[in-house]
């Protein structure tokens, strides 16, 4: 089954929002500085969306581990 580019992008954005929230919390707990936490999580939000999108599209082209659907023939 083919997957549209916008689906990969939506998955990348939703995953990074989750990951960036995690980064924000961890950075704040480690540094105690909310400004640093927002800065670091804000930067990594955009870089990791791009990296995830590219990663997702590369894996989409690799057939390893995929199963071809069988045609559904009715008798």
mmCIF file of the N, C-alpha and C atoms, coordinates in Angstrom:
data_MODEL
# 
_entry.id   MODEL 
# 
loop_
_atom_site.group_PDB 
_atom_site.id 
_atom_site.type_symbol 
_atom_site.label_atom_id 
_atom_site.label_alt_id 
_atom_site.label_comp_id 
_atom_site.label_asym_id 
_atom_site.label_entity_id 
_atom_site.label_seq_id 
_atom_site.pdbx_PDB_ins_code 
_atom_site.Cartn_x 
_atom_site.Cartn_y 
_atom_site.Cartn_z 
_atom_site.occupancy 
_atom_site.B_iso_or_equiv 
_atom_site.pdbx_formal_charge 
_atom_site.auth_seq_id 
_atom_site.auth_comp_id 
_atom_site.auth_asym_id 
_atom_site.auth_atom_id 
_atom_site.pdbx_PDB_model_num 
ATOM 1   N N  . UNK A 1 1  ? 0.851   -1.172  0.000  1.00 0.00 ? 1  UNK A N  1 
ATOM 2   C CA . UNK A 1 1  ? 0.000   0.000   0.000  1.00 0.00 ? 1  UNK A CA 1 
ATOM 3   C C  . UNK A 1 1  ? 0.899   1.238   0.000  1.00 0.00 ? 1  UNK A C  1 
ATOM 4   N N  . UNK A 1 2  ? 0.620   2.155   -0.874 1.00 0.00 ? 2  UNK A N  1 
ATOM 5   C CA . UNK A 1 2  ? 1.398   3.388   -0.971 1.00 0.00 ? 2  UNK A CA 1 
ATOM 6   C C  . UNK A 1 2  ? 0.986   4.356   0.125  1.00 0.00 ? 2  UNK A C  1 
ATOM 7   N N  . UNK A 1 3  ? 1.944   5.164   0.513  1.00 0.00 ? 3  UNK A N  1 
ATOM 8   C CA . UNK A 1 3  ? 1.680   6.163   1.542  1.00 0.00 ? 3  UNK A CA 1 
ATOM 9   C C  . UNK A 1 3  ? 2.024   7.532   0.979  1.00 0.00 ? 3  UNK A C  1 
ATOM 10  N N  . UNK A 1 4  ? 1.116   8.470   1.141  1.00 0.00 ? 4  UNK A N  1 
ATOM 11  C CA . UNK A 1 4  ? 1.316   9.821   0.628  1.00 0.00 ? 4  UNK A CA 1 
ATOM 12  C C  . UNK A 1 4  ? 2.365   10.556  1.462  1.00 0.00 ? 4  UNK A C  1 
ATOM 13  N N  . UNK A 1 5  ? 3.031   11.520  0.827  1.00 0.00 ? 5  UNK A N  1 
ATOM 14  C CA . UNK A 1 5  ? 4.057   12.300  1.527  1.00 0.00 ? 5  UNK A CA 1 
ATOM 15  C C  . UNK A 1 5  ? 3.466   13.063  2.706  1.00 0.00 ? 5  UNK A C  1 
ATOM 16  N N  . UNK A 1 6  ? 2.263   13.590  2.563  1.00 0.00 ? 6  UNK A N  1 
ATOM 17  C CA . UNK A 1 6  ? 1.675   14.369  3.656  1.00 0.00 ? 6  UNK A CA 1 
ATOM 18  C C  . UNK A 1 6  ? 1.387   13.498  4.877  1.00 0.00 ? 6  UNK A C  1 
ATOM 19  N N  . UNK A 1 7  ? 1.143   12.200  4.671  1.00 0.00 ? 7  UNK A N  1 
ATOM 20  C CA . UNK A 1 7  ? 0.960   11.293  5.811  1.00 0.00 ? 7  UNK A CA 1 
ATOM 21  C C  . UNK A 1 7  ? 2.275   11.144  6.579  1.00 0.00 ? 7  UNK A C  1 
ATOM 22  N N  . UNK A 1 8  ? 3.376   10.979  5.849  1.00 0.00 ? 8  UNK A N  1 
ATOM 23  C CA . UNK A 1 8  ? 4.689   10.883  6.497  1.00 0.00 ? 8  UNK A CA 1 
ATOM 24  C C  . UNK A 1 8  ? 5.005   12.162  7.256  1.00 0.00 ? 8  UNK A C  1 
ATOM 25  N N  . UNK A 1 9  ? 4.690   13.291  6.659  1.00 0.00 ? 9  UNK A N  1 
ATOM 26  C CA . UNK A 1 9  ? 4.943   14.571  7.321  1.00 0.00 ? 9  UNK A CA 1 
ATOM 27  C C  . UNK A 1 9  ? 4.077   14.726  8.569  1.00 0.00 ? 9  UNK A C  1 
ATOM 28  N N  . UNK A 1 10 ? 2.807   14.344  8.503  1.00 0.00 ? 10 UNK A N  1 
ATOM 29  C CA . UNK A 1 10 ? 1.921   14.428  9.675  1.00 0.00 ? 10 UNK A CA 1 
ATOM 30  C C  . UNK A 1 10 ? 2.418   13.521  10.795 1.00 0.00 ? 10 UNK A C  1 
ATOM 31  N N  . UNK A 1 11 ? 2.890   12.329  10.454 1.00 0.00 ? 11 UNK A N  1 
ATOM 32  C CA . UNK A 1 11 ? 3.436   11.421  11.454 1.00 0.00 ? 11 UNK A CA 1 
ATOM 33  C C  . UNK A 1 11 ? 4.695   12.017  12.091 1.00 0.00 ? 11 UNK A C  1 
ATOM 34  N N  . UNK A 1 12 ? 5.540   12.636  11.269 1.00 0.00 ? 12 UNK A N  1 
ATOM 35  C CA . UNK A 1 12 ? 6.765   13.249  11.778 1.00 0.00 ? 12 UNK A CA 1 
ATOM 36  C C  . UNK A 1 12 ? 6.443   14.380  12.752 1.00 0.00 ? 12 UNK A C  1 
ATOM 37  N N  . UNK A 1 13 ? 5.488   15.222  12.395 1.00 0.00 ? 13 UNK A N  1 
ATOM 38  C CA . UNK A 1 13 ? 5.127   16.358  13.255 1.00 0.00 ? 13 UNK A CA 1 
ATOM 39  C C  . UNK A 1 13 ? 4.510   15.878  14.567 1.00 0.00 ? 13 UNK A C  1 
ATOM 40  N N  . UNK A 1 14 ? 3.590   14.929  14.503 1.00 0.00 ? 14 UNK A N  1 
ATOM 41  C CA . UNK A 1 14 ? 2.949   14.462  15.735 1.00 0.00 ? 14 UNK A CA 1 
ATOM 42  C C  . UNK A 1 14 ? 3.950   13.765  16.649 1.00 0.00 ? 14 UNK A C  1 
ATOM 43  N N  . UNK A 1 15 ? 4.857   12.994  16.075 1.00 0.00 ? 15 UNK A N  1 
ATOM 44  C CA . UNK A 1 15 ? 5.875   12.327  16.892 1.00 0.00 ? 15 UNK A CA 1 
ATOM 45  C C  . UNK A 1 15 ? 6.822   13.340  17.518 1.00 0.00 ? 15 UNK A C  1 
ATOM 46  N N  . UNK A 1 16 ? 7.228   14.348  16.764 1.00 0.00 ? 16 UNK A N  1 
ATOM 47  C CA . UNK A 1 16 ? 8.168   15.340  17.293 1.00 0.00 ? 16 UNK A CA 1 
ATOM 48  C C  . UNK A 1 16 ? 7.537   16.222  18.346 1.00 0.00 ? 16 UNK A C  1 
ATOM 49  N N  . UNK A 1 17 ? 6.271   16.518  18.237 1.00 0.00 ? 17 UNK A N  1 
ATOM 50  C CA . UNK A 1 17 ? 5.620   17.288  19.307 1.00 0.00 ? 17 UNK A CA 1 
ATOM 51  C C  . UNK A 1 17 ? 5.692   16.503  20.616 1.00 0.00 ? 17 UNK A C  1 
ATOM 52  N N  . UNK A 1 18 ? 5.457   15.201  20.529 1.00 0.00 ? 18 UNK A N  1 
ATOM 53  C CA . UNK A 1 18 ? 5.566   14.346  21.709 1.00 0.00 ? 18 UNK A CA 1 
ATOM 54  C C  . UNK A 1 18 ? 7.005   14.323  22.218 1.00 0.00 ? 18 UNK A C  1 
ATOM 55  N N  . UNK A 1 19 ? 7.954   14.115  21.304 1.00 0.00 ? 19 UNK A N  1 
ATOM 56  C CA . UNK A 1 19 ? 9.366   14.063  21.687 1.00 0.00 ? 19 UNK A CA 1 
ATOM 57  C C  . UNK A 1 19 ? 9.875   15.384  22.222 1.00 0.00 ? 19 UNK A C  1 
ATOM 58  N N  . UNK A 1 20 ? 9.418   16.491  21.647 1.00 0.00 ? 20 UNK A N  1 
ATOM 59  C CA . UNK A 1 20 ? 9.871   17.806  22.102 1.00 0.00 ? 20 UNK A CA 1 
ATOM 60  C C  . UNK A 1 20 ? 9.325   18.139  23.483 1.00 0.00 ? 20 UNK A C  1 
ATOM 61  N N  . UNK A 1 21 ? 8.123   17.698  23.773 1.00 0.00 ? 21 UNK A N  1 
ATOM 62  C CA . UNK A 1 21 ? 7.589   17.884  25.121 1.00 0.00 ? 21 UNK A CA 1 
ATOM 63  C C  . UNK A 1 21 ? 8.450   17.127  26.130 1.00 0.00 ? 21 UNK A C  1 
ATOM 64  N N  . UNK A 1 22 ? 8.850   15.923  25.767 1.00 0.00 ? 22 UNK A N  1 
ATOM 65  C CA . UNK A 1 22 ? 9.741   15.128  26.602 1.00 0.00 ? 22 UNK A CA 1 
ATOM 66  C C  . UNK A 1 22 ? 11.074  15.853  26.808 1.00 0.00 ? 22 UNK A C  1 
ATOM 67  N N  . UNK A 1 23 ? 11.649  16.377  25.719 1.00 0.00 ? 23 UNK A N  1 
ATOM 68  C CA . UNK A 1 23 ? 12.911  17.118  25.801 1.00 0.00 ? 23 UNK A CA 1 
ATOM 69  C C  . UNK A 1 23 ? 12.771  18.355  26.677 1.00 0.00 ? 23 UNK A C  1 
ATOM 70  N N  . UNK A 1 24 ? 11.656  19.056  26.534 1.00 0.00 ? 24 UNK A N  1 
ATOM 71  C CA . UNK A 1 24 ? 11.398  20.250  27.344 1.00 0.00 ? 24 UNK A CA 1 
ATOM 72  C C  . UNK A 1 24 ? 11.399  19.901  28.837 1.00 0.00 ? 24 UNK A C  1 
ATOM 73  N N  . UNK A 1 25 ? 10.697  18.859  29.197 1.00 0.00 ? 25 UNK A N  1 
ATOM 74  C CA . UNK A 1 25 ? 10.600  18.459  30.607 1.00 0.00 ? 25 UNK A CA 1 
ATOM 75  C C  . UNK A 1 25 ? 11.962  18.019  31.142 1.00 0.00 ? 25 UNK A C  1 
ATOM 76  N N  . UNK A 1 26 ? 12.653  17.170  30.379 1.00 0.00 ? 26 UNK A N  1 
ATOM 77  C CA . UNK A 1 26 ? 13.960  16.689  30.841 1.00 0.00 ? 26 UNK A CA 1 
ATOM 78  C C  . UNK A 1 26 ? 14.955  17.832  30.963 1.00 0.00 ? 26 UNK A C  1 
ATOM 79  N N  . UNK A 1 27 ? 14.995  18.724  29.968 1.00 0.00 ? 27 UNK A N  1 
ATOM 80  C CA . UNK A 1 27 ? 15.928  19.854  30.010 1.00 0.00 ? 27 UNK A CA 1 
ATOM 81  C C  . UNK A 1 27 ? 15.638  20.745  31.207 1.00 0.00 ? 27 UNK A C  1 
ATOM 82  N N  . UNK A 1 28 ? 14.370  20.993  31.484 1.00 0.00 ? 28 UNK A N  1 
ATOM 83  C CA . UNK A 1 28 ? 14.026  21.812  32.643 1.00 0.00 ? 28 UNK A CA 1 
ATOM 84  C C  . UNK A 1 28 ? 14.437  21.131  33.944 1.00 0.00 ? 28 UNK A C  1 
ATOM 85  N N  . UNK A 1 29 ? 14.195  19.824  34.029 1.00 0.00 ? 29 UNK A N  1 
ATOM 86  C CA . UNK A 1 29 ? 14.567  19.104  35.251 1.00 0.00 ? 29 UNK A CA 1 
ATOM 87  C C  . UNK A 1 29 ? 16.079  19.087  35.458 1.00 0.00 ? 29 UNK A C  1 
ATOM 88  N N  . UNK A 1 30 ? 16.845  19.011  34.382 1.00 0.00 ? 30 UNK A N  1 
ATOM 89  C CA . UNK A 1 30 ? 18.306  18.963  34.492 1.00 0.00 ? 30 UNK A CA 1 
ATOM 90  C C  . UNK A 1 30 ? 18.890  20.347  34.754 1.00 0.00 ? 30 UNK A C  1 
ATOM 91  N N  . UNK A 1 31 ? 18.407  21.365  34.018 1.00 0.00 ? 31 UNK A N  1 
ATOM 92  C CA . UNK A 1 31 ? 19.007  22.705  34.127 1.00 0.00 ? 31 UNK A CA 1 
ATOM 93  C C  . UNK A 1 31 ? 18.281  23.612  35.111 1.00 0.00 ? 31 UNK A C  1 
ATOM 94  N N  . UNK A 1 32 ? 16.994  23.384  35.305 1.00 0.00 ? 32 UNK A N  1 
ATOM 95  C CA . UNK A 1 32 ? 16.205  24.276  36.144 1.00 0.00 ? 32 UNK A CA 1 
ATOM 96  C C  . UNK A 1 32 ? 15.892  25.597  35.466 1.00 0.00 ? 32 UNK A C  1 
ATOM 97  N N  . UNK A 1 33 ? 16.193  25.691  34.172 1.00 0.00 ? 33 UNK A N  1 
ATOM 98  C CA . UNK A 1 33 ? 15.991  26.943  33.437 1.00 0.00 ? 33 UNK A CA 1 
ATOM 99  C C  . UNK A 1 33 ? 14.963  26.717  32.340 1.00 0.00 ? 33 UNK A C  1 
ATOM 100 N N  . UNK A 1 34 ? 13.815  27.372  32.490 1.00 0.00 ? 34 UNK A N  1 
ATOM 101 C CA . UNK A 1 34 ? 12.723  27.209  31.542 1.00 0.00 ? 34 UNK A CA 1 
ATOM 102 C C  . UNK A 1 34 ? 13.082  27.770  30.166 1.00 0.00 ? 34 UNK A C  1 
ATOM 103 N N  . UNK A 1 35 ? 13.828  28.879  30.125 1.00 0.00 ? 35 UNK A N  1 
ATOM 104 C CA . UNK A 1 35 ? 14.220  29.476  28.846 1.00 0.00 ? 35 UNK A CA 1 
ATOM 105 C C  . UNK A 1 35 ? 15.091  28.500  28.057 1.00 0.00 ? 35 UNK A C  1 
ATOM 106 N N  . UNK A 1 36 ? 16.042  27.860  28.702 1.00 0.00 ? 36 UNK A N  1 
ATOM 107 C CA . UNK A 1 36 ? 16.897  26.873  28.034 1.00 0.00 ? 36 UNK A CA 1 
ATOM 108 C C  . UNK A 1 36 ? 16.062  25.705  27.533 1.00 0.00 ? 36 UNK A C  1 
ATOM 109 N N  . UNK A 1 37 ? 15.128  25.271  28.360 1.00 0.00 ? 37 UNK A N  1 
ATOM 110 C CA . UNK A 1 37 ? 14.280  24.130  27.996 1.00 0.00 ? 37 UNK A CA 1 
ATOM 111 C C  . UNK A 1 37 ? 13.489  24.432  26.726 1.00 0.00 ? 37 UNK A C  1 
ATOM 112 N N  . UNK A 1 38 ? 12.892  25.612  26.649 1.00 0.00 ? 38 UNK A N  1 
ATOM 113 C CA . UNK A 1 38 ? 12.130  25.989  25.452 1.00 0.00 ? 38 UNK A CA 1 
ATOM 114 C C  . UNK A 1 38 ? 13.035  26.173  24.234 1.00 0.00 ? 38 UNK A C  1 
ATOM 115 N N  . UNK A 1 39 ? 14.216  26.743  24.433 1.00 0.00 ? 39 UNK A N  1 
ATOM 116 C CA . UNK A 1 39 ? 15.147  26.951  23.324 1.00 0.00 ? 39 UNK A CA 1 
ATOM 117 C C  . UNK A 1 39 ? 15.610  25.616  22.741 1.00 0.00 ? 39 UNK A C  1 
ATOM 118 N N  . UNK A 1 40 ? 16.058  24.730  23.605 1.00 0.00 ? 40 UNK A N  1 
ATOM 119 C CA . UNK A 1 40 ? 16.555  23.431  23.138 1.00 0.00 ? 40 UNK A CA 1 
ATOM 120 C C  . UNK A 1 40 ? 15.444  22.620  22.490 1.00 0.00 ? 40 UNK A C  1 
ATOM 121 N N  . UNK A 1 41 ? 14.295  22.543  23.115 1.00 0.00 ? 41 UNK A N  1 
ATOM 122 C CA . UNK A 1 41 ? 13.204  21.750  22.544 1.00 0.00 ? 41 UNK A CA 1 
ATOM 123 C C  . UNK A 1 41 ? 12.667  22.385  21.267 1.00 0.00 ? 41 UNK A C  1 
ATOM 124 N N  . UNK A 1 42 ? 12.718  23.698  21.163 1.00 0.00 ? 42 UNK A N  1 
ATOM 125 C CA . UNK A 1 42 ? 12.265  24.376  19.946 1.00 0.00 ? 42 UNK A CA 1 
ATOM 126 C C  . UNK A 1 42 ? 13.174  24.102  18.761 1.00 0.00 ? 42 UNK A C  1 
ATOM 127 N N  . UNK A 1 43 ? 14.478  24.122  18.990 1.00 0.00 ? 43 UNK A N  1 
ATOM 128 C CA . UNK A 1 43 ? 15.428  23.851  17.918 1.00 0.00 ? 43 UNK A CA 1 
ATOM 129 C C  . UNK A 1 43 ? 15.312  22.407  17.456 1.00 0.00 ? 43 UNK A C  1 
ATOM 130 N N  . UNK A 1 44 ? 15.308  21.469  18.402 1.00 0.00 ? 44 UNK A N  1 
ATOM 131 C CA . UNK A 1 44 ? 15.267  20.065  18.017 1.00 0.00 ? 44 UNK A CA 1 
ATOM 132 C C  . UNK A 1 44 ? 13.930  19.666  17.408 1.00 0.00 ? 44 UNK A C  1 
ATOM 133 N N  . UNK A 1 45 ? 12.881  20.412  17.680 1.00 0.00 ? 45 UNK A N  1 
ATOM 134 C CA . UNK A 1 45 ? 11.583  20.136  17.066 1.00 0.00 ? 45 UNK A CA 1 
ATOM 135 C C  . UNK A 1 45 ? 11.699  20.162  15.545 1.00 0.00 ? 45 UNK A C  1 
ATOM 136 N N  . UNK A 1 46 ? 12.311  21.211  15.007 1.00 0.00 ? 46 UNK A N  1 
ATOM 137 C CA . UNK A 1 46 ? 12.392  21.364  13.553 1.00 0.00 ? 46 UNK A CA 1 
ATOM 138 C C  . UNK A 1 46 ? 13.439  20.454  12.918 1.00 0.00 ? 46 UNK A C  1 
ATOM 139 N N  . UNK A 1 47 ? 14.596  20.310  13.550 1.00 0.00 ? 47 UNK A N  1 
ATOM 140 C CA . UNK A 1 47 ? 15.624  19.447  12.958 1.00 0.00 ? 47 UNK A CA 1 
ATOM 141 C C  . UNK A 1 47 ? 15.166  17.996  12.938 1.00 0.00 ? 47 UNK A C  1 
ATOM 142 N N  . UNK A 1 48 ? 14.498  17.555  13.973 1.00 0.00 ? 48 UNK A N  1 
ATOM 143 C CA . UNK A 1 48 ? 14.095  16.151  14.037 1.00 0.00 ? 48 UNK A CA 1 
ATOM 144 C C  . UNK A 1 48 ? 12.850  15.855  13.202 1.00 0.00 ? 48 UNK A C  1 
ATOM 145 N N  . UNK A 1 49 ? 12.004  16.839  12.950 1.00 0.00 ? 49 UNK A N  1 
ATOM 146 C CA . UNK A 1 49 ? 10.899  16.626  11.997 1.00 0.00 ? 49 UNK A CA 1 
ATOM 147 C C  . UNK A 1 49 ? 11.495  16.326  10.625 1.00 0.00 ? 49 UNK A C  1 
ATOM 148 N N  . UNK A 1 50 ? 12.471  17.120  10.219 1.00 0.00 ? 50 UNK A N  1 
ATOM 149 C CA . UNK A 1 50 ? 13.109  16.912  8.924  1.00 0.00 ? 50 UNK A CA 1 
ATOM 150 C C  . UNK A 1 50 ? 13.783  15.538  8.860  1.00 0.00 ? 50 UNK A C  1 
ATOM 151 N N  . UNK A 1 51 ? 14.545  15.192  9.881  1.00 0.00 ? 51 UNK A N  1 
ATOM 152 C CA . UNK A 1 51 ? 15.244  13.907  9.895  1.00 0.00 ? 51 UNK A CA 1 
ATOM 153 C C  . UNK A 1 51 ? 14.271  12.733  9.892  1.00 0.00 ? 51 UNK A C  1 
ATOM 154 N N  . UNK A 1 52 ? 13.197  12.824  10.653 1.00 0.00 ? 52 UNK A N  1 
ATOM 155 C CA . UNK A 1 52 ? 12.212  11.744  10.694 1.00 0.00 ? 52 UNK A CA 1 
ATOM 156 C C  . UNK A 1 52 ? 11.526  11.594  9.341  1.00 0.00 ? 52 UNK A C  1 
ATOM 157 N N  . UNK A 1 53 ? 11.183  12.697  8.717  1.00 0.00 ? 53 UNK A N  1 
ATOM 158 C CA . UNK A 1 53 ? 10.522  12.662  7.410  1.00 0.00 ? 53 UNK A CA 1 
ATOM 159 C C  . UNK A 1 53 ? 11.406  11.953  6.382  1.00 0.00 ? 53 UNK A C  1 
ATOM 160 N N  . UNK A 1 54 ? 12.672  12.329  6.329  1.00 0.00 ? 54 UNK A N  1 
ATOM 161 C CA . UNK A 1 54 ? 13.599  11.691  5.395  1.00 0.00 ? 54 UNK A CA 1 
ATOM 162 C C  . UNK A 1 54 ? 13.730  10.203  5.727  1.00 0.00 ? 54 UNK A C  1 
ATOM 163 N N  . UNK A 1 55 ? 13.878  9.877   6.996  1.00 0.00 ? 55 UNK A N  1 
ATOM 164 C CA . UNK A 1 55 ? 13.987  8.489   7.446  1.00 0.00 ? 55 UNK A CA 1 
ATOM 165 C C  . UNK A 1 55 ? 12.761  7.686   7.031  1.00 0.00 ? 55 UNK A C  1 
ATOM 166 N N  . UNK A 1 56 ? 11.585  8.239   7.223  1.00 0.00 ? 56 UNK A N  1 
ATOM 167 C CA . UNK A 1 56 ? 10.322  7.581   6.880  1.00 0.00 ? 56 UNK A CA 1 
ATOM 168 C C  . UNK A 1 56 ? 10.224  7.326   5.371  1.00 0.00 ? 56 UNK A C  1 
ATOM 169 N N  . UNK A 1 57 ? 10.614  8.301   4.557  1.00 0.00 ? 57 UNK A N  1 
ATOM 170 C CA . UNK A 1 57 ? 10.521  8.145   3.100  1.00 0.00 ? 57 UNK A CA 1 
ATOM 171 C C  . UNK A 1 57 ? 11.529  7.131   2.591  1.00 0.00 ? 57 UNK A C  1 
ATOM 172 N N  . UNK A 1 58 ? 12.711  7.076   3.181  1.00 0.00 ? 58 UNK A N  1 
ATOM 173 C CA . UNK A 1 58 ? 13.699  6.076   2.777  1.00 0.00 ? 58 UNK A CA 1 
ATOM 174 C C  . UNK A 1 58 ? 13.172  4.682   3.092  1.00 0.00 ? 58 UNK A C  1 
ATOM 175 N N  . UNK A 1 59 ? 12.647  4.489   4.298  1.00 0.00 ? 59 UNK A N  1 
ATOM 176 C CA . UNK A 1 59 ? 12.107  3.183   4.675  1.00 0.00 ? 59 UNK A CA 1 
ATOM 177 C C  . UNK A 1 59 ? 10.908  2.799   3.821  1.00 0.00 ? 59 UNK A C  1 
ATOM 178 N N  . UNK A 1 60 ? 10.157  3.773   3.365  1.00 0.00 ? 60 UNK A N  1 
ATOM 179 C CA . UNK A 1 60 ? 9.008   3.484   2.502  1.00 0.00 ? 60 UNK A CA 1 
ATOM 180 C C  . UNK A 1 60 ? 9.455   2.833   1.191  1.00 0.00 ? 60 UNK A C  1 
ATOM 181 N N  . UNK A 1 61 ? 10.653  3.169   0.722  1.00 0.00 ? 61 UNK A N  1 
ATOM 182 C CA . UNK A 1 61 ? 11.172  2.625   -0.529 1.00 0.00 ? 61 UNK A CA 1 
ATOM 183 C C  . UNK A 1 61 ? 11.816  1.245   -0.371 1.00 0.00 ? 61 UNK A C  1 
ATOM 184 N N  . UNK A 1 62 ? 12.089  0.829   0.847  1.00 0.00 ? 62 UNK A N  1 
ATOM 185 C CA . UNK A 1 62 ? 12.742  -0.458  1.094  1.00 0.00 ? 62 UNK A CA 1 
ATOM 186 C C  . UNK A 1 62 ? 11.672  -1.539  1.213  1.00 0.00 ? 62 UNK A C  1 
ATOM 187 N N  . UNK A 1 63 ? 11.797  -2.578  0.422  1.00 0.00 ? 63 UNK A N  1 
ATOM 188 C CA . UNK A 1 63 ? 10.796  -3.643  0.413  1.00 0.00 ? 63 UNK A CA 1 
ATOM 189 C C  . UNK A 1 63 ? 10.999  -4.684  1.510  1.00 0.00 ? 63 UNK A C  1 
ATOM 190 N N  . UNK A 1 64 ? 12.136  -4.681  2.166  1.00 0.00 ? 64 UNK A N  1 
ATOM 191 C CA . UNK A 1 64 ? 12.445  -5.658  3.199  1.00 0.00 ? 64 UNK A CA 1 
ATOM 192 C C  . UNK A 1 64 ? 11.361  -5.659  4.284  1.00 0.00 ? 64 UNK A C  1 
ATOM 193 N N  . UNK A 1 65 ? 10.799  -6.825  4.566  1.00 0.00 ? 65 UNK A N  1 
ATOM 194 C CA . UNK A 1 65 ? 9.800   -6.964  5.617  1.00 0.00 ? 65 UNK A CA 1 
ATOM 195 C C  . UNK A 1 65 ? 8.378   -6.632  5.198  1.00 0.00 ? 65 UNK A C  1 
ATOM 196 N N  . UNK A 1 66 ? 8.183   -6.253  3.945  1.00 0.00 ? 66 UNK A N  1 
ATOM 197 C CA . UNK A 1 66 ? 6.837   -5.952  3.458  1.00 0.00 ? 66 UNK A CA 1 
ATOM 198 C C  . UNK A 1 66 ? 6.228   -7.213  2.854  1.00 0.00 ? 66 UNK A C  1 
ATOM 199 N N  . UNK A 1 67 ? 4.937   -7.344  2.972  1.00 0.00 ? 67 UNK A N  1 
ATOM 200 C CA . UNK A 1 67 ? 4.217   -8.463  2.383  1.00 0.00 ? 67 UNK A CA 1 
ATOM 201 C C  . UNK A 1 67 ? 3.287   -7.907  1.317  1.00 0.00 ? 67 UNK A C  1 
ATOM 202 N N  . UNK A 1 68 ? 3.369   -8.476  0.131  1.00 0.00 ? 68 UNK A N  1 
ATOM 203 C CA . UNK A 1 68 ? 2.494   -8.050  -0.954 1.00 0.00 ? 68 UNK A CA 1 
ATOM 204 C C  . UNK A 1 68 ? 1.081   -8.551  -0.673 1.00 0.00 ? 68 UNK A C  1 
ATOM 205 N N  . UNK A 1 69 ? 0.075   -7.675  -0.763 1.00 0.00 ? 69 UNK A N  1 
ATOM 206 C CA . UNK A 1 69 ? -1.298  -8.136  -0.545 1.00 0.00 ? 69 UNK A CA 1 
ATOM 207 C C  . UNK A 1 69 ? -1.722  -9.097  -1.657 1.00 0.00 ? 69 UNK A C  1 
ATOM 208 N N  . UNK A 1 70 ? -2.458  -10.108 -1.280 1.00 0.00 ? 70 UNK A N  1 
ATOM 209 C CA . UNK A 1 70 ? -2.983  -11.059 -2.263 1.00 0.00 ? 70 UNK A CA 1 
ATOM 210 C C  . UNK A 1 70 ? -4.203  -10.479 -2.954 1.00 0.00 ? 70 UNK A C  1 
ATOM 211 N N  . UNK A 1 71 ? -4.328  -10.743 -4.249 1.00 0.00 ? 71 UNK A N  1 
ATOM 212 C CA . UNK A 1 71 ? -5.545  -10.290 -4.938 1.00 0.00 ? 71 UNK A CA 1 
ATOM 213 C C  . UNK A 1 71 ? -6.754  -11.037 -4.380 1.00 0.00 ? 71 UNK A C  1 
ATOM 214 N N  . UNK A 1 72 ? -7.839  -10.339 -4.276 1.00 0.00 ? 72 UNK A N  1 
ATOM 215 C CA . UNK A 1 72 ? -9.053  -10.939 -3.735 1.00 0.00 ? 72 UNK A CA 1 
ATOM 216 C C  . UNK A 1 72 ? -9.947  -11.349 -4.911 1.00 0.00 ? 72 UNK A C  1 
ATOM 217 N N  . UNK A 1 73 ? -9.828  -12.606 -5.312 1.00 0.00 ? 73 UNK A N  1 
ATOM 218 C CA . UNK A 1 73 ? -10.621 -13.112 -6.413 1.00 0.00 ? 73 UNK A CA 1 
ATOM 219 C C  . UNK A 1 73 ? -11.863 -13.818 -5.862 1.00 0.00 ? 73 UNK A C  1 
ATOM 220 N N  . UNK A 1 74 ? -13.006 -13.399 -6.330 1.00 0.00 ? 74 UNK A N  1 
ATOM 221 C CA . UNK A 1 74 ? -14.245 -14.053 -5.909 1.00 0.00 ? 74 UNK A CA 1 
ATOM 222 C C  . UNK A 1 74 ? -14.652 -15.076 -6.954 1.00 0.00 ? 74 UNK A C  1 
ATOM 223 N N  . UNK A 1 75 ? -15.117 -16.226 -6.504 1.00 0.00 ? 75 UNK A N  1 
ATOM 224 C CA . UNK A 1 75 ? -15.501 -17.303 -7.426 1.00 0.00 ? 75 UNK A CA 1 
ATOM 225 C C  . UNK A 1 75 ? -16.993 -17.278 -7.635 1.00 0.00 ? 75 UNK A C  1 
# 
